[in-house]
Amino acid sequence: MPAQLKVFEGPDVYREQADAWHELLLRTEKKQELPSFFLQRAWLQTWAEHYGKEKRLFLVVAENEDGQWIGGLPLVLGIGRVGRFKVPKLEMAGSPLVDCIGIPAVDRRARAETLKLILQWSQKEMKDWVAFEMREIPIEDQVAEEIPRQAGQVHLPVFTKVCSKAPLLDLEEFDESGQKVSKNLRSNLKRRTKKLEKEGQVKKWFGFPEAEELDMLFSECCAVEAASWKADGEARLLEGDSKPFIRSLWDRLSGKGDLAVGTIRLDGKLIAFHWGFRSNENRFLSYNLAYDSDFHNFSPGTLLMHHMAETGSSIGFRFLDASRGGLDHAHLLERYHGGSREHMSATFYAPSFKARSIQVLRHSLMPAARRVQERIRAMKPHKKAPVSA
């Protein structure tokens, strides 16, 4: 008997189904080495409390003939962006703050069956969505292979692309190599360390903060981020709507030892931080980092990253994982040449006139217009500089 889909919906769905969902994750984690943090109850429940109020929240699971869950995915439906268009959008719960996610399932067959059932459900039962977007899917995961295959079977158009790259460092291999780094990085670390130590007493730390330390540490991190290069951009997490979400997440994680923080202090003052999550017991997932721009010439981000690489194994980590890295800028972990994991995005379009119109605009007409503009610019003659007498 083929698997059947069960759909749970409601504002508290991730809390109500937390135990059954956690049991499924425990059975799949052993089979999947990819980070699972963004599927865990602490993340989903905290995200839902802060961002789920104006969305429809779902937990969609595949169930075998014995009533056992074999795969599933937390999903949300709300107004979201697809390129420059704001439309009703189906996407993974936690978006756009999720860094790495897949479809948990007990085996490859169950994962393919779960994806197929979800796509069928999205067509037959969900009439409101225009686009269904799955982002930050590791390309090495089976989901990336199954997406075009299953989309073809249910006749849904899908467009995929590489959207990010996450560098990694295996600390066991790093330690066994004698913590070797490139000559340039070693020289830079030595020079910047000496320079910073001339300014005062330097203290580096990487560990798990206690609950009574959170208030002060969080306030310090907010101040450093406000004084960093992020102050004028969109990358700030510790302000606006995301600030109370992150604070709640810290509270939820710290008691279980799943919040890890690296810091550099100069004469007691915090000048740099780098925090993230413990995933799969032994993996540090980098999530947020910043340093006071007044100390830019001392490369505090680089110094802190190296301290974390040197000491990470001593506090129980096997891997340092960038979680999600940009395609157009390097994450600090890239300097350790430990390999990387590419992530892809997949956008499905509903069988409606509006959806297909946006699909044609985004993937045919607008790219064609950009190519024409590029050719026109290339054909324009370059102005010659005036020759001085």
C-alpha positions in Angstrom: 0.0 0.0 0.0 1.5 3.4 -1.0 2.2 6.1 1.6 -0.6 8.5 2.4 -0.3 12.2 3.2 -1.4 13.7 6.5 -1.8 17.4 6.8 -1.8 19.2 10.1 -2.7 22.9 10.1 -2.9 25.7 12.8 -1.0 28.4 14.5 0.3 25.9 17.2 0.9 23.0 14.8 4.6 22.8 15.5 4.1 22.7 19.2 1.1 20.2 19.0 3.0 17.8 16.8 6.4 18.4 18.4 6.9 14.9 19.8 5.9 12.9 16.7 8.0 15.3 14.5 11.0 15.0 16.8 10.8 11.2 16.7 10.8 11.3 12.9 13.9 13.5 12.9 15.7 11.1 15.3 15.1 8.3 12.9 16.4 10.3 9.9 19.4 12.1 11.4 21.4 8.9 11.5 20.9 8.4 7.8 21.6 12.1 6.8 24.8 14.0 7.7 23.4 17.3 6.6 22.5 20.0 9.2 19.0 19.5 10.8 18.8 22.5 13.1 16.2 24.4 11.0 13.8 21.4 11.3 14.0 21.2 15.1 11.2 22.1 17.4 13.1 25.0 19.0 13.5 26.8 15.7 10.1 26.0 14.3 8.1 27.0 17.5 10.1 30.2 18.0 9.7 31.2 14.4 6.0 30.5 14.4 5.4 32.6 17.5 7.1 35.6 16.0 6.4 35.3 12.2 3.5 32.9 11.8 0.5 35.0 12.9 -0.5 36.2 9.5 0.3 32.9 7.7 -1.2 29.5 7.4 1.1 27.0 9.1 1.3 23.3 8.0 3.1 20.2 9.0 2.8 17.8 6.0 3.9 14.2 6.6 3.9 11.0 4.6 2.5 8.0 6.6 3.0 4.3 5.8 0.4 1.6 6.1 1.3 1.0 9.8 0.6 4.7 10.6 4.3 5.5 11.0 5.6 8.8 9.7 8.3 8.2 7.0 8.9 11.8 5.8 7.6 15.3 6.0 8.1 19.0 5.8 6.9 22.1 7.7 5.3 24.6 5.3 3.7 28.0 5.4 1.4 29.9 3.0 1.4 33.7 3.1 2.2 36.8 1.0 5.9 36.7 -0.1 8.2 37.8 -2.8 9.1 35.9 -5.9 11.6 38.1 -7.6 10.0 41.5 -7.7 6.5 40.2 -7.4 4.5 39.9 -4.1 2.2 36.9 -4.4 0.6 34.2 -2.3 3.5 31.9 -1.7 4.0 28.4 -0.3 7.4 27.9 1.2 9.3 26.1 4.0 8.6 27.2 7.5 11.3 29.6 8.8 11.9 31.3 5.5 13.7 33.5 4.7 15.8 33.0 7.8 16.5 29.3 7.2 20.1 28.6 6.1 20.0 24.9 5.2 17.1 22.5 4.9 16.0 19.3 3.3 13.1 16.8 3.5 13.6 14.5 6.4 12.7 10.9 5.6 13.6 7.4 6.7 15.2 6.4 3.4 15.6 7.6 -0.2 12.4 6.0 -1.4 10.4 7.6 1.4 12.0 11.0 0.6 11.0 10.8 -3.1 7.5 9.6 -2.2 7.1 12.4 0.4 8.1 15.1 -2.2 5.7 13.7 -4.8 2.8 13.6 -2.3 3.5 17.2 -1.2 3.5 18.4 -4.8 0.2 16.6 -5.5 -1.3 18.1 -2.4 -0.2 21.6 -3.4 -2.1 21.2 -6.7 -5.3 19.4 -5.5 -5.9 20.8 -2.1 -4.1 24.2 -2.1 -5.7 26.6 -4.6 -4.4 29.9 -3.2 -0.7 29.8 -4.0 1.0 31.3 -7.0 4.6 30.1 -6.4 6.0 27.3 -4.2 9.6 28.1 -3.3 12.1 25.7 -1.7 15.4 27.4 -0.8 18.8 26.4 0.7 18.5 22.8 -0.3 21.9 21.1 -0.3 22.7 20.0 -3.9 24.3 16.8 -2.5 21.0 15.9 -0.9 18.6 13.5 -2.7 15.9 16.2 -2.7 17.9 18.2 -5.3 17.9 15.2 -7.6 14.2 14.4 -7.0 12.8 17.9 -7.6 12.9 18.0 -11.4 11.8 14.3 -11.6 8.8 14.6 -9.3 7.8 18.0 -10.8 7.7 16.4 -14.2 5.5 13.6 -12.9 2.9 16.0 -11.6 3.3 18.4 -14.5 4.4 21.4 -12.5 7.0 23.8 -14.1 10.0 24.3 -11.8 13.1 26.4 -12.1 16.2 25.7 -10.1 19.5 27.6 -9.5 22.5 27.6 -7.2 21.7 30.2 -4.5 24.5 29.9 -1.9 27.6 28.1 -0.9 28.6 27.0 2.6 32.3 26.4 3.4 33.1 23.7 6.0 36.0 22.8 8.2 36.4 19.3 9.7 38.1 20.0 13.0 39.4 16.5 13.4 41.3 16.7 10.2 42.4 20.2 11.0 43.8 19.1 14.4 45.5 16.1 12.9 47.2 18.3 10.4 48.7 20.4 13.2 46.2 23.1 12.5 48.0 24.1 9.4 46.9 27.2 7.5 48.2 29.0 4.4 51.4 31.1 4.8 49.4 34.3 4.1 46.8 33.6 6.7 49.4 32.6 9.3 51.3 35.8 8.7 48.1 37.9 8.8 47.0 36.2 12.1 50.4 36.8 13.7 50.6 40.4 12.6 47.1 41.4 13.6 47.3 39.7 17.0 50.5 41.6 17.9 48.8 44.9 16.7 45.7 44.3 18.7 47.6 43.3 21.9 49.4 46.6 21.8 45.9 48.3 22.3 45.2 46.5 25.6 44.3 43.1 27.1 42.8 40.8 24.6 40.5 37.9 25.6 39.1 35.4 23.2 36.4 32.9 24.1 34.3 30.2 22.3 31.7 28.3 24.3 28.1 28.0 25.5 26.8 31.0 27.5 24.9 30.4 30.7 21.3 31.6 31.1 22.3 34.4 33.5 24.8 35.8 31.0 22.4 36.1 28.1 20.9 39.6 28.9 24.3 41.3 29.1 25.8 39.4 26.2 22.8 40.0 23.9 22.9 43.7 24.6 26.6 43.8 23.9 26.2 41.9 20.6 23.4 44.4 19.6 25.7 47.3 20.2 28.6 45.8 18.3 26.3 45.0 15.3 25.1 48.6 15.3 28.7 49.8 15.2 29.7 47.3 12.5 29.7 47.4 8.7 26.1 46.0 8.9 24.7 49.2 10.3 23.7 50.7 7.0 22.7 47.5 5.2 20.0 44.9 5.3 22.1 42.2 7.0 21.3 43.3 10.6 19.6 40.6 12.7 19.7 42.3 16.1 17.2 45.1 15.3 13.6 45.4 14.2 11.3 42.4 14.0 14.1 39.9 14.0 15.6 41.2 17.3 12.9 39.8 19.7 12.9 36.6 17.6 16.6 36.1 18.1 16.4 36.9 21.8 13.6 34.3 22.3 15.7 31.8 20.3 18.7 32.4 22.5 16.6 31.7 25.6 15.2 28.5 24.2 18.6 27.2 23.1 20.9 28.2 25.9 19.4 25.9 28.5 20.1 22.9 26.2 23.6 23.9 25.3 22.6 24.5 21.7 23.7 28.2 21.5 27.4 28.6 20.9 29.1 32.0 20.9 32.6 33.2 20.1 33.8 36.6 21.4 36.8 38.9 21.5 37.1 41.5 24.2 39.6 44.3 24.5 40.1 45.5 28.1 36.7 43.9 28.9 34.8 45.5 26.0 33.2 43.3 23.4 34.6 44.2 20.0 33.6 41.1 17.9 31.2 38.2 18.1 30.3 35.1 16.1 27.4 33.0 17.2 25.5 30.1 15.9 23.8 26.8 16.7 24.7 23.2 17.6 23.3 20.8 15.0 23.5 17.0 14.9 25.3 17.1 18.3 28.8 18.0 16.9 28.3 20.6 14.2 28.6 24.4 14.8 26.3 26.3 12.3 27.5 29.8 11.9 24.6 32.2 11.9 25.6 35.8 12.8 28.9 37.6 13.2 30.0 41.2 13.4 32.8 43.4 14.8 33.1 47.1 15.7 34.2 49.0 12.6 36.6 51.0 14.7 38.7 47.9 14.9 38.6 47.0 11.2 42.3 47.3 10.7 42.9 44.6 13.4 40.8 41.9 11.4 38.9 40.8 14.6 36.6 38.6 12.5 39.5 36.7 11.2 41.2 36.4 14.6 38.0 35.2 16.2 37.3 32.6 13.4 40.8 31.2 13.9 40.3 31.0 17.7 37.1 29.0 17.1 38.9 26.7 14.7 41.7 26.1 17.2 39.4 25.5 20.2 36.2 24.1 18.6 37.1 20.4 19.1 37.8 21.0 22.8 34.1 22.0 23.4 32.7 19.1 21.4 32.5 20.2 17.8 33.6 18.1 14.9 32.6 20.5 12.2 32.5 24.3 11.7 29.8 24.9 9.1 29.1 28.3 7.4 25.4 27.1 7.3 24.9 29.5 4.3 27.4 31.5 2.5 27.0 34.1 -0.3 28.0 33.4 -3.9 29.5 36.9 -4.4 31.5 37.2 -1.1 33.6 34.7 0.8 32.8 33.4 4.3 35.8 33.4 6.7 35.8 29.6 6.7 36.8 29.5 3.0 40.3 30.5 4.0 40.7 27.0 5.6 40.1 25.1 2.3 38.0 22.5 4.0 35.5 22.1 1.1 32.0 23.5 0.7 28.4 22.6 0.2 26.3 24.2 -2.5 22.7 25.0 -2.0 20.0 25.4 -4.6 16.6 27.0 -4.8 13.6 25.6 -6.6 10.5 27.6 -7.6 7.4 25.8 -8.8 4.5 27.7 -10.4 0.8 26.9 -10.0 -1.3 26.0 -13.0 -3.0 29.4 -13.1 -2.9 32.3 -15.5 -1.3 34.6 -13.0 1.4 32.1 -12.0 2.2 31.2 -15.6 2.4 34.9 -16.5 4.9 35.6 -13.7 6.8 32.5 -14.8 7.1 33.8 -18.4 8.1 37.3 -17.2 10.8 36.1 -14.7 12.3 33.3 -16.7 11.8 34.3 -20.4 11.0 38.0 -21.1 13.0 39.7 -18.4 16.2 37.6 -19.0 15.8 38.3 -22.8 15.5 42.0 -22.1 18.6 42.0 -20.0 20.6 40.2 -22.7 19.4 42.9 -25.3 20.5 45.7 -23.0 23.9 44.0 -22.5 24.4 43.8 -26.2 23.5 47.4 -26.7 25.9 48.5 -24.1 28.6 46.3 -25.6 28.0 47.9 -29.1 28.4 51.5 -27.8 31.8 53.0 -28.8 34.1 53.8 -25.9 35.0 57.4 -25.5 38.7 58.1 -26.0 40.5 60.2 -23.4 41.5 63.6 -24.7 45.1 63.8 -25.8 47.0 66.5 -23.9 49.1 69.0 -25.9 
